Amino acid sequence: MDPGQPPRPAPHTSDTGVTPGPGRTTEAEPVPTALPIESSPQVPTGPTTRLPVESEPSAENAPVPQSNTPVLVFRKTPCLGRCPHYEASIFADGRVRYIGYQNVAKSGTHELHLPAEVVKTMLSRAAGVGFGDLQTQYLSGASDMPSTFLTLNAPGKPSKTVQVEEGGPAELVALLNYISAELARVGAGDVVLDR
């Protein structure tokens, strides 16, 4: 380069510092946009009209939801003698799915019903006993002893089952006797038939 000549401009480069090839410019070419879709459905944008409702639902009129999970399962196992052998699945709404196996007033599967208040009392008494903190077994050590099992399915907590042959806490035994008596009132449970 001659010192007396003005400097020559550098070849034109893009913002990236790359020199365009022959026949190319550094002008930004327009980026194509999405093509309009001519077959798209038209969505109304006007106000919507609410249809009249005959009556709004209320808590009083709403049916009690039925859960397929029992809140309590009460089971008595057989022994070598004439011990009652049955199982009762008790639901929050008072339904009882009862299966009588042997030495009971009702054999077979039956749908029974307890008052919902009785079920609430059962659950309240289980909470009062501290059911979740009880041992899982209170055994006698004898192989012929019948067992009573009680399973509590409290919402939001893991299921807990306690087995009692004998020697359980007095409050637990009282709870088991209460449940047994309430089941007997609706025709299930410990009523042994004399043959």
Buried (B, 14 or more C-beta within 10 A) or exposed (E): EEEEEEEEEEEEEEEEEEEEEEEEEEEEEEEEEEEEEEEEEEEEEEEEEEEEEEEEEEEEEEEEEEEEEBBBBBBBBBBEEEBBBBBBBBBBBBBBBBBBBEBBBBBEEBEBEBEBEBBEBBBEBBEEBEBEEBEEEBBEEEEEBBBBBBBBBBEEEEEBEBBBBBEBBEBBBEBBEBBBEBBBEBBBBBBBEEE
